[in-house]
Structure formats: C-alpha cells, structure tokens
Amino acid sequence: MRHVFDARRSSRKAIDQSGVWRFREHVLDIDESLIITHPEGSTRLYERDGILFKHEGENPTGSFKDRGMTVAITQAVRLGAKAVACASTGNTSASAAAYAAQAGLRAIVFVPSGKISAGKLAQTLAYGALCLQVRGDFDAAMRLVLEASQRLGIYLVNSINPFRIEGQKTIVWELLQDLDWNPPDWIVVPAGNLGNSSAFGKALVEARDAGWISKMPRLAAIQAHGANPFYRSFRENFAQRHRVSPETIASAIRIGDPVSYDKAVSALRATNGIVEEVTDDELMTAKRDIDRMGIGCEPASATTLAGVRKLRASGVIGDSDRVACVLTGHLLKDPGAATVKVIEIDPEISEVERILAADR
Ligand code: F0G
C-alpha cells in the first residue's frame, strides 16, 4: 500500500506559485483541480560580470527537470497510468521519482550503471523509485526503457514525451518575463538528450507568434567535447545525424545518441542558433568560477559559461551582446566533481594559526 499525501491534488495557491502553471493556458488544457505541482519554477535570475544566470537548480529536486515533470505526471494521472518510467543520467530520475511519489504512482527508472552521481542516485531511491542500473551507457538505458514502456504499458516520462517539453518552455518564458519581455541576444543552454534545446526553440517561436517579444534571441546549445553528436551535425549544417560513444566528466550530458535530435534541429533553425562544444577542462574551469561567484552549479550546467567564453573569443558573441545562461542543476547534485582541497587538522589553535599563516 503506497501512502498518498494530501498534496496529490494541488491547491489553487500552489498552482499560482508555480512558474510552470502561471502560464497554464499555454502549457496544458486541464481542469486545475487535476494539476500535480510541487510547486516548481519561479527560479532566480542572477547577474554576475555582465552575464545573466537563470538558476534552474533552484527547483524542488535541484534541476530544471521538475518543470517538465509536473506536466508529464499530471498527464500520466489524467490518463489513468499506474506507473511511469524513464531512462536517466540522474536528474530526470530524481524528478520523476519525486512527482510520482506526490501522485501516488510507481516510478521505474533506468540509469547507466556506475555513471550517475551518488547524490542523484540517493535522491532517486529516497523518493521511492524502483531503480534499475543498466550495464551500458545512457543510450542503452534509453533504448531499453522505450521498449519496456511499449511492451509493458508503462507511461514514459523522458523528454521524448511532448508534455515534458510543454513544461520546460516556461524556463524561457519566465526568463523573458524576468527581463520585462526585452529578450537577451543569446540564450545559452547545455545540450545532452536535447529536450531542453527543443523546448527553448518552441517557447521562443510561440512567444514571437503571440507578440510577447518583437526580437528573436539566438539559442546557443553547448555540448561536452566527448559527447558531441549534435555539435558534429551542426558543423555539417545538419546534413546527417551522428552517434558517438560518450565520455565526459559532466555525467548529466554523457549522451551519444540524443533522442530529441529532430526537434532540436528545428529549434536551432528557428532561432538562427548555434551549437558549440567545450572540453572537460574548459567546463570545469567555468564551474569553478560559477561556484566562486557564490552561485554554484553541477558540471553540465557550466558548459554554458565555458561556451560563452569560447564564442566571445571567436567573435560569434559580440562584446556588447546580452547573454543569459541557464544553469540546469544544483551544485550539490554532483559534489564529487568539485575541485576543492580540504585540510584536516587536530583540534588545536596552533594548527589553525599555522594553516592561516601558510594560506596567506
Ligand atoms: N543539464 C543537466 C543538469 C541535465 O541533467 C541534463 C539532462 C542536461 C543539462 C541536458 O538537457 O537532455 O534536455 O539536452 N539530463 C537528463 C537526465 C538526460 O536524465 O537527467 P537535455
């Protein structure tokens, strides 16, 4: 018997607090009493060194995934699903588990064995999901969950699910709203399975068509060099789709065969966007700098700042261009990736004095 909290159905107040359901007319046509919201969204916008950072790590489970998950789980319940499934590098699984717990659904998640951070795995398990560690990479887990959901009639909540995309559009709308609908020149986003790039393109096209903005920002989707199939396709003007064997320290985007490739190509074309790649060294340097700003993020999110630096150096992003980076996950999602030194001492004041003198 699974325990279902009163939060299963959302109060009007929760809906109005949600940065997703504030835009509900443009997200999902559904009776408000059926919406399952934590609430999520309404994240902060920071400005540091002339660059804007929208911190989606401030969502309830620590990543932007909650924006799409509230919609996908609402839809799952509407359809009468009893179980939901996803493949994940750790953030989708944590979000799916949390929202499934709220809705009283069973969550089954498929993760690449040994390739997701300990924190994300712990979080996913704590929310009560059944976690299957697949021997293989994320792409193998993705193929397996696609087959499993079709065969076993389990509702799939990966971003291939269009309801996820509808929710993730609100990252861009909320950013534009934060800026009084004066769009930046660039919106910069990490690119892995390409759900978010797809959602951002759709959000921008809809915002322009509705007359909310009069100028189209350009999307910059940034990949890790070792997991760069989208970048490879972009370099060939999307003549062909690439698949790679992925390797990067940014485990969230360690993906070689992104499932939302076609939608992301449309998004890039609609926004005159570009795709860039950055090395692990470049993204970890950027992560250290974002951390030292007192903001912090997980490695995948730092591809944004690393990408901005590279695109400024090559002149693609102009010095006076306004740039908004979307930080997709919280610093504490992947603390093992932090490059910090910890000093252990005996409980003596002389030890403290010695260390402080040496650190000057
Ligand atoms: N940043 C973070 C922190 C992520 O967790 C992901 C994807 C991305 C960026 C890339 O977004 O896939 O829409 O292009 N994480 C997925 C997961 C794959 O399973 O949590 P995308």
Boltz pocket constraint, residues with backbone or C-beta under 6 A from the ligand:
constraints:
  - pocket:
      binder: B
      contacts: [[A, 63], [A, 65], [A, 87], [A, 88], [A, 89], [A, 90], [A, 91], [A, 92], [A, 93], [A, 159], [A, 190], [A, 191], [A, 192], [A, 193], [A, 194], [A, 195], [A, 196], [A, 197], [A, 252], [A, 253], [A, 298], [A, 300], [A, 301], [A, 328], [A, 329]]
      max_distance: 6.0
